[in-house]
Amino acid sequence: MAKKKKSIASRWFVNSFSIVAAIAVIAIIGTYVIAKNYYYSVVSQYLGGEANVISEVLERYCEDSPATYAKEIRDIVEFFDKKNVMELMVIDKNGNPKISSSGFSPEAETEMPDYKAAMESETGRAEYIGKTEHGGESEKYMAVTVAITPGNSGYTAIRLVASLEKVDSQLVKLVLIALAAAVFILVVVLILGIYFITSIVSPIKEMSKSAKKLAKGSFDQRIKVKRNDEIGDLCLAFNHMADELENSEKIKNDFISSVSHELRTPLTAIKGWSETILELRDEETLTKGMKVIVTETERLSAMVEELLDFSRIQNKKLQLQRADMDILAELAEAVLIYTERAAKNGIVISYHEPEGAAIINGDKNRLRQVFINIIDNAVKYSQKGGVINVEANLKSNEVDIKISDNGCGISKEDLPKVKNRFYKANNTVRGSGIGLAVADELVTLHKGKLKIESELGKGTVVSIILPVKN
């Protein structure tokens, strides 16, 4: 069963947006916890500070008579100036609130765990957060109890109580603001993310469609480059690939056409002369026909061998039979082979050989094949009366062999492509279009360089530079 494809957008949403959302939730929770601790801490300090002030005042009256001490306590509670913010209670030795600044008698069963904690604490102070029920509604509060010197009054502690409703209301507002900010950030991230993903996905989808069409042979597919970034570079690379594929397809078709023509000519000649020999059966026709058949057969054989060599090179299966050899001797033999053939076409080959030998480690047959290929091209692209110069310059660590002609030359547009496989700058001249590609590969396998300089209408210079043994 095929695995379900996940889009880039869905992966981004799951991986990135969900992480941002989680961070936002954590930030909101963190903001709430920090703010709550801070606000509750402020309320606690405020209540504690007020309780300490009252206990210090009462401490100064604890030595008075019980009636006076009790009156002072009642006066402090009755005239408590912060009764609109907090409630002040006085608790007796039984743990019951006796008087309160609210003006109402405290309920005896009021829950006061802070009182017990304060009485048991070494500091004489305790804090409690709880809820009270009034008319079916609950109210959150904070209470701080501080033990006082009872004297003879029977009172053991004061208790300050403040509502936390306003504090909690502020916390809710703060959380809502944080939530709104988080939602705004998430919306912005989502919009920017969708825009960013779309800017990536759209060209990729277009590229995918074009690639499928390209695979089916529609080589005119191109993508409009809209951005100057990595996506733009990818579009440029795709268009370059399409250009190369279109060019390769054209070269392949030209090659097939050229090779078909090259094969048809000798095969037609062989077939025609074979039929003529069988029909006429005279000695002169037989001799002439057999020469043509042998020549055309050799031409076919050379062409097939060239194609096989190219195939071996492309598949990395070409094996070189290396040995120490005099490269100048192989060059001289190649020149000798073509001197007579060139003379028949009214072309002169001039060879300037340096003194001494140039010893290299290589395959002499393959290097001779390179020389023959280059000289053959020079002959094919030269007119009657043309001159081909072959010269070798021996240097300390290399030999530079130049083969130049004054033939038709190569245009600036075609020059960078002539070493490409199947490429022919001039389709009027016979050949498969892979000779230079094979020669270049063979020279490269010998750690050398093959350079071509040419000007249209003025001729071509081919340089073969090979390393020599010292």
N, C-alpha and C positions, 0 to 999 in steps of 0.2 A: 504494500500500500504506500502510495507516494506521500511523503511528509508535507503537511500543509505549509505553504509559503507564508512567511511573515514579511510585511512591508517595513521599509525604513521608518515610516511615520509611526506605525504601531510600536516598533521597538523603541523609538525615541520617547513615545508617550509613556510606555511602561517603565523604561529605564530612567529617563531624565525628569519628565514632568512629575512622575510619582515620587521621585526623590525630593524634588523641590517642594511638592505638596507636603510630604512628611516633615521636611525641615520647617515649613511654615507652621504646621500643627505643633511641633515640638517648641518652636519659638513662642507661639501663643500660650502654650501651657507653662513654659518657663517664665514668660512675662507675668502671667497670673500668679504663679507661686512666689516669684520675687517681690512683686508689688504687694501681695497679701502679707507676706512676712514683714515687709517694710511698714505698711500701714498699721498692722496689728502691733508691731513693735513700738511705733510712735504712740498709739493709744495706751499700750501697757506702761510705757515710760511716763506718760502724762498722768495716768491714774496713780502709778506708784509714787511719782513726785508729789502729787497732791496729798496722798495718804501719809507720806513721810512728814510733810509740813504740819498736817493736823496732829499727828502723833507727837511731834516735838512740842507743839503748843500745849497739848494735854499733859505732857510730861512735866511742865512747869507748875501745873495745878494739882498734881496727884497727891501732894503732901497736905493740901487743904482739908477742911472737914468734909465728911461724906456728902453733906447737903450742898456745900459750895462746889465741890468737884462735880456732883451730878448736875448742878445748875449750869456750870461752865460747859459741860458736854452737851446739854440740851440747847444752850445758847448757840454753840458752834453749829449744831445740826440745824436749828431753826433759822439762823441767819446765814446759812451756807450760800455764798454768792455765786456758786457755779451749778446751782440746782437745775438750771435749764439745760445743762450739758451732761451732768452725771447725777446719780443719786448717792447720798451719804447715809449709811446705816451704822448704828451702834449695836453691838452684839453682847449679850450677857454671858455669864459663866456657863450657862446650860447650852450655849450655842444657838440661842434664839435671838432674832433681830427685835430690838425693843422700840427703837425710835428711828424715823427716817426723814430725810429732807424733803420727800415728796409730799408730806402732809398726810399720807395714808398710813394706817397701822400695818406694819409688815406681817405677812402671813407666817405663822409659826412653822408650817411645814415647808417653807421655802428651802429648796435644795442649795446647800452651800458647802460643797466639797473643799473649796478653797479655805474655808474657816478651819476645818480640821487639819488640813495640810499646814496652815500657818501656825497653828498651835503646836504641831509636832516638829516644825522646822526650826533649825538653829538660828536662822535669820529672822524668824517671826513674820515672814511675808510669804504669800502664795497667790497664785493667779489661776483663774478658771474662765473658760469660754463655754457658754451653754445657751439654751433656748428657754424662753418662758411662753406660756400659753395665756392669751387674753382674748376672751370672746371668740374662741375657736381659731384665732390667728396666732402664729408663733412669731417670736421676735428674738433675734440673736443678740447676745450681749457679752461683755467682758467684765469680770469682777476681780478686784484686787483687795485682798484682806491683809491688814497689818495689825499685829498684836500690840496692845497698849498696857501700861501699868494699871492694874485694876484699882489700886488704892482700896478704899472702903466702899466704892460705888457699886460693885458687882458687875461692872462692864469690863470685858476682856479684849475686845477688838473693835476696830472700825472697818467698815467695808464700803468701797466705792464701786459703783456699777454704772457702766456706760453702754448705750445701745451701739451695735455694730452695723445697723441697717444702712446708715449713710456711707460708712466705709465700704460695705459690700456693694452699695449702689455705685460708688466710684469705681470699684474693681470691675463691676459689670460694664460700665462705660469704657473703662480702659481696655477690657477684653474685646468689646465690640469694635473699638477703634483699631486695635491690633488685628482683629479678624477682617475688618474692612480693608486695612492696608495689605494683609496677606492675600485677600481675594483679588485686590487690584494688581498686586505683583504677579499672582498666578495668571490672571487674565492677560497681562502684558507679556509674560513669559510664553503663554500659550499662543498668543497672536504672533509674537516674534518667531517662536519655534515653528509654527505652521508656515509662516513666510519663508523661513530659512530652509525648512524641509522641502517646501514646494520648489524653491529655487534650485535645490539639488535633485529632487525626484523628477521634475518635469524634463530637464535635459537628459537624464538617464533613461527615462521612459522613451523619449524621442530617439535616443541613441539605440535603445534596444529594438525599437521598431525598424529603424534604418539598418541595423546590423542583420536582422532577419531577412530584410529585402536584399541586402548585400550578399548574404549567404545563398540566396536564390538566383544570383546573377545580375541583379539590378545595380550596376556599378555607378549610377549617376546620383546615388544618395549622398547628401551633404547636410550638415547641421549648422544652423545660423549661430555664430558666436556672439553672445549678448553680454558676457561678463569677462572682466580682466582678472581672473583668479584661477584656482585649480580646476574648477569646472570648465572655465574657458579654455584652459590648457588641454583638458581632456577632449573637448569638442574639436580643438585644433588637431590633436593627435588622431582623432577619429577621421576627420576630413583628410588628413595626410595619408592615413591608412587607405581610405577609399581612393584617393588619387593614385597611390601605389598599386592597389589592386586593379584599378581601371587601366593603368599603364601596363601592368603585368599581363592583363587579359589581352590588351591590344598587341603587346609584344609576342605573346603566345600565339595569337591568331596570325600575326605577320610571320612568325617562325614556321607555323604549320604550312602556311601558304608558300613561304620561301622554300622550305625543305621539300614540300610536294613538287614544286617547280624544279628544284635541283635534282630530285629523284626521277621526275618524269623525263627530263632531257636525256640523261644517259640510257635510261631504260628504253626510250623510244629509239635512240640510235642503235642500241644492241639488238632490239627486236627487228628494226628495219634492215640492218645489215645481215642479220641471221636469215631473214626471209630472202634477201637478195642473193646471198651465197647459195642457198638451197635451190633457188630458181635458175640462176645463171650457170653455176658450176664451172667457172673458168678460173684459171690459176691467178690471173691478175686481180680479179674481183675478190677471190678468196684471201689473197695476201693483204689487199687494202682493207677489206672488211674485218679481218682478224685483228689488224692494228687498231682499228677504231674500237672494236669490242674490248680488247685488252686495255686500251687507254680509258674507256668509259668505265670498265670494271674496276680499274685502279681508283678512279675518281669516286665511284660508289663506295669502295672499300675504305678509302680515306675519310669520307664523310661519316660512314657508320662508326669507324674507329673514334672519330672526333666526338660523336654523340655518346659513345660508350665511356670515353674518358671523362666527359663532362658529368655523366651520371655517377661514375665512381668518385669523382671529386665531391659532388654534392652529398653523396652518402658516406663520405669519409672512408672510402674503401680503396683508394688509390695507394698502392705500395710503390715506393721508390727503391730502385736497386742502386744504392749508393756505393761509390768507389772514388778513389782519387783519380782525377782526370785533368787533361789539358783542355780547358774550355775553348781556347783559340783554335785548336785542331777541329773541334766539332763545328765551330762557326765557319771555318774555311770549307769544310765538307758541305755545309748547307749552302754556302755561296756558290760552290762548284755545281751543285745539283741544279740551281736555278739560273746560272749564267747562260747556258745554252737555250733554256726555255725563254728567258727574257729576250735574248738576241733574236729569236724568231718573231717576237712582237715589236722589234725595233727599239728595244730598251737596253741600255747599257748598265751593267752592275760594276761599280768600282769598289775594290776592297783594299783597305789599308791596314795591314797586319803589323803590330809592333814586334820588336825583337824579343826573343825569350818565350817563356811559357807562363801561363796563368793557371796554376793548379788549384782546383776546388774539389770539395767532396760533394758529389751529386750523382744524379742518374743521367748518363750521357745521352741516352735515347730520348728522354723527356726534354732535355735542354735543346737537343737538336730539333725536336718537334717545335719548340718555342721559336727558334731561329727561322725554321722553314715557314711557320705560320706568319711571322712578321714580314719576311721577304716576299712571300706569296701575296700578302695584302698589298705590299708596295708595288708589286708587278701589276696586280689587278686594277689598282687605282691610278696607274700611270698611263699616259698616252704615248703613242709612237714617237720616238725621239727623246723620250724621257731618260733621266739618269738617276740611278739609285746608288747612294754612297753608303758603304759599310765600313765602319772604323772602330777599333778597340783601343782604349786608353788604359794602360796598366798603372795602378797606383799602389801605395804601400799595403793597403789591406782590402782593396776591392778592384774589380775590373768594370769599366764603363763601356758598354757596347752600344753604339748609336747606328741606327738604320734610318736613313733619310731619303725622301723622294721629292720630286717637284711635280707631283700629280695634282689631283683635284682638291685635296685638302678636306678638312672637316670644319663645319661651322661652330661658332661659340656655343650655340644651343645644344648641339649634338656631342660636343667634345667630352663633357662630364659623364655621358651615358654610354660611350662606345665600349667600355669594359663590362657593361651589364650583360647578363645572359640574354640571348635571343635578340639583342638590339642591333639594328642595321641602320647606319646613317644614310646609306645609298642603296636603295632597293633595286637599282638597275644592274648592279654587279652581283655575280653569282656568289653564293656562300650561305652558310646556315645561320650566321650571326652569333656563334658561340666560340669562334676561334680565339678572339682576344680574351674572352672570359676564361677559357682554358689556359691560355698562355699566362695570364695574370696570376691564376691560381698556382700554376707550376712554378713560376718565379717566386711566389710567396712561400711555397713549400721548401724552396732552397734558401729561404731567409734573405731574399733579394727584393728589388723594387722594379716595377715596370712603369715608366712615365711616358706620357704622350703629349707632344706639343704640335699644334697644327693651326693653319690659317687657311680659310676657304680660298681656293684658287691658287695657292702658293705652295702647297705641299705639307708633308707631315714628317716629324722626327720622333722616332720611338727609341727610348733609352732603356737598356736592360743593365741594371747594376747588381752585381753578384759579389759576395765576400770571397776572398782568396786566402789560401793557406800561406803563411809566411815560412 
